[in-house]
């Protein structure tokens, strides 16, 4: 395994169900007795009742076997991370202070969903605010850099460029766990079907799930890749968030952080 199992890991997610694309790696770490914590900044309740999404999350964690004391739900508004970025930085920073992880995994900075990109920024910002020396890793969910044949969707793969992806071959139990966690999100079946198709068993056994170290210096005021970001494409117009909105929120949050430092 590329990862060190004698350290404390914290997985930072935007929505319940984001974890399914890195769940096998989480299971491997838990099987190796690493201490694992998981944080969700929203309940993913924009289009589904909060009670339903949180119930599915509890089922997912039961399947994974992660103790309730190691799960943390912040309940910021779904699709509202951009407008609550500074408050979220404070809340996530407090959790980092409490748990003191050695390694943090977060949603990739890939322009797939604005909440995902916010979570990636928070991994940097919140750890810096409390002076936490920590290794940061990211894992891909989806982005808009795929082929025209697939409507430019790229699922569970990073956009071209950036650090090389790492993998850990999954065990049979880790794969079973991952697939069962996907089934737990029955309200999100529309998303779980392509996620499952992007994660065939043979690939998981031989290669595993992609993740990579985050660059030490990342500019969250620059788009994660050239061209249209996924959440700015016409069929995602319901999000009503542009990269300019995200960039402005990042700059406001950094100014707030500078004032706190004074």
N, C-alpha and C positions, 0 to 999 in steps of 0.2 A: 504494500500500500504506500502511495506517495505521501500520505498524510501521517502526522505523528499522533499516536493514540494516547500518549500520556499527557495531553494538553486539554484545555477546556475550549469547547467550540460553541459559538452562537450563530444561529442561522436567522437572518433578518429578511422577512418577506413583506410584500405589500398586501397580498390577499390570501385568505384561505383557499387553497388548491395550488398556489405557486409552488408549494413544497414538493409536489409529486414529481417534478422534473429533477430533483436532487435527492429524493427520498432514499434511493438505494445507497447512496454515499452516507447519508445519515445513519441508515441501518448498519452498514459496515462499521462505522465508528462506534455505535452502541454495542455491537457484537464484540468489538475489541475493547470494551469497557471504558471508552473515552466519555467524559462528561459532556453532554449535549444539551443546549438550551435552544428554544425557538421563539421568535417574536413575530407577530403580525401587526402591521400598523393600522390596517382597516379590517372590518368584518366582511368586506366584499358585498355589501348589501345595497348596491345601487339599483339592481333590478330584481333582487330576491330578498325576501324578508331576512332580517338579521338573525332571528331565531333559527331559521333553516340553515344558513351558512355556518353559524357557530356550532350547531348540532353536527353538521357534516365534518367540521374541523375536529370536534371531540372524537368522532368515530375514526377519523384519519389518524389521530394521535394514539388512540387505543390500538389500532392495527400496528402502528410503528412501535408501540410500547414505550413511548416517552411519558414520563411521569408528569402529572398535572402541575406540580410545583416548578417544572422546568419549561412550562409553556406560558406565554405572555401575550395578551391581546390588548392593544392600545385604543381601538375603536375610533380612530379618526375617520372622517367621511370617505367612503369609496369615491374615487375620482376627485378627491378633495385634498390630496397631499400637496399639490402646488400652492393652494391658498392657505395651507396650515403648516408650511415647511419649517418655519422658525419654532413654532410650538412643538412640532414633532421632534426637532433637533434636541430640545430640552428634555422631552420625555424619553427618547431613545438614549440620550446621554445618561439620564438617571439609571436606566436599566443596565447600561454598560458599567456604570459605577458599582451597582449592586452585584453584578455577576462576574465582572473582571475577566472576560474571556481572553484567551491567548490568540485565537483565530476566529475571524468573522467571515461568514459566507453571506453574500447579498445578491439580490436580483442584479443581472447584468445591466450596464449602461449601454443600451442598444436601440433606444428609440421605439420600442415596441408599445409601451404603455407609459403615460406620464407618471403614474404612481410607482411603477417599477424603477424608472430613472431617479425619482425622488429618493427611493430607498437606497439606491446605490450611493447617491450624494450623502445621505445620512450616515452611511457606514464611515465615510471619511470625516464628515463634519462633526458628528457627535463624539467620535473617538478623539479627535483633535481637541475639542472643547475641554475634555477632562484629562488631557495629557496621557491617554492610554496608548502605550506602544503595542501595536497589534498587527498581525498579518491579515491582509484583506484578500479574499477570493470572491469571484463572481461566477454565476452560472447562467446560461442563456435560457430564455423562455421562447420568445418569438420576436421577429423584426421584419422589416420590409425590404430586405436585400436579396430575396430569392429570385428565381427565374420567372419570366413572364408566364410560362406554362402553369406555374402554381400561384398566379396572381401576386407574384413577388413575396409571398409568405416564405419565411425561413424559420422553421420550428426546431427548437432544441439544438441550434447551432449558432455560433457567433457570427456577426457580420465579418466580411473579409478584413484582414489586417489585425493588428494588435498582438499581444502575447500569444504564444502557442497554447492550445488547449491541452489540458491534462486529463487523464482518465484512470479509474480503478475498476478492473473487471468485477462484476457483481456476482455474489453467490446466488444459488437457487432461492434461498430464503429471502435475500434482499430483493430479488426480482418479484417474487410472489408478493412481498410486502408492498412494493411500489405499485403493482397492478391493482391490488386490493384497495390501496389508498385512492387510486383513480376512481374506482367504482363507488367509493364512499361519497363522492361529489355528484350525486344524481341530478342535482339542480343545474350542474355545469356540464351536462353530457355533450352539449354542442362543442365545448372546448376539449373535453377529455378524449373524445374520439380521435381527433388529429394528434393529440399528445401521445396517445397510445400507439398510433400508427408510426409516429416518429421515433418510437423506442422499441424496436423489435427485440425479442428475447435473444436471438443469436448475437446481435451487436452488443447487448448488455453483458452477456456472458464473456465475449471475447475482448471487448473494449471497455465498456462501462459508460458512465455519464460524463459529459464534458463540463469542465470548469477550468478556471485559470487564475493566476495571481493578478490582482488589480495593479495597474501602474502606480508607482509611488507618487508621481505628480500627474494628476488627471485634471483636465480643464473642463469642468461641467458647464462652462459658459459657451463651449463650442459643441456643435452637434456631434453625436456619436459616430455618424457616418455620412458620406455625401448623399445628396438626393433627398427625396421625400421621406420623412419619418413615418412609421406605421400609423401613429395616432393622428397624423395630419392628412391622411389619405381620405378620399371622399366617402368611403363606406364606414369610416370611423368619425364622421362629422358630428355624431351625437356627443362626443367627448368635449367638443368646444374648447379645446386647449391646444395652444400652439407652442412650438419650441421657444418662441419669444417670451411667452408667459412663464415657462419653466426657467429660462435664463434670468428673468427679472426676480423670480422668487429666490433663486440661488444667490444673487447679488444682495438682496435684502437680508437674507439669512446670514451671509458673511459679514455684512455691516453690523448686524446685531451681535454676532460673535465677537467682533472687534471691540464693540462697546462693553461687552461683558468682561473681556480681557483687561480693560482699563480699570 
